[in-house]
Amino acid sequence: MTSRNADLVIEEIHQTREKISARFGGNIAAIAEDAARRQMESKHLIWRSNKPNEALQSSRSAPKGQGSSGKAGTAA
């Protein structure tokens, strides 16, 4: 692959990322949820981590409107 071809591929990746981001208003959680939904519907496993995403797990267990610390409205 020539340097020019690699640049074109990278540019296409950037354009695709921008289109997806625009479709979901830049909301990365919505992008991830859509990707997970499409993966489940396809019945094809794309990738699975050997280690769970601890940040994602703690944010899911926190009550809405609170951070992963579970303390709402605390200031230092």
N, C-alpha and C positions, 0 to 999 in steps of 0.2 A: 504494500500500500504506500503510495507516495504521500509526501507531506501535505500536498494540496487535497488529496482524497481524504486524508485524516481530518483536515480542517473542515471539509464539507460535512463529514459525519458528525463531528462535534457541533457544528452549527445546527444541523438537523436535530440533534439531541436537545440543544438549548431552545430551539423553536418549539419542540414538542413539550418540553417542560413548561415554557411560558403559556402555551395554549391550555394545558391541564390546570396550571395555577389560576389562570383567568377564569376558567370554567367553574372553579370552586372558590373564587374570591380570595385566593391565597391561603385558604384554611387548610393547613397540612393534615389536621385530624380528619377532615371531610375527604381529602384525597386518599388517605390511608383506608378509611372506611369503605370508600368506593372500590378501591383496589381489592380489599379483602372480600367484599360482596361479589365482585366479578370473579375472583379466584374460586370462591365457594360454588358459584353457579357453573363454572367451567368444569369442576371436579378434577382439575389438574393442579397438583401441588407445585407451586413455583419455587418457593424457598421456605425453609423453616429453620430458625435459629436453634442451636443446641442449648442456649441460655436465654431464659425469658428476659424481656426488657423491663428491668426493675423500675425505671422511671414511669413507664406506662402502667405497670401494675399498681404502683402507689397512687398515681393520679386517678385511676379508676376506682380505688377504694375510698378516696376522700369524698366527703359530702360535697354536693354542688356548691360552688361559691367559696370553697376553702381550698387552700393549697395542700400539698402532700403532708405538711406538718399537722394538719387537722385544726390549726388555730386560725380563726377568722378575725381579721381586723386588728392584729397585733402589730405594733410598730416599735422599732428600737429607739 
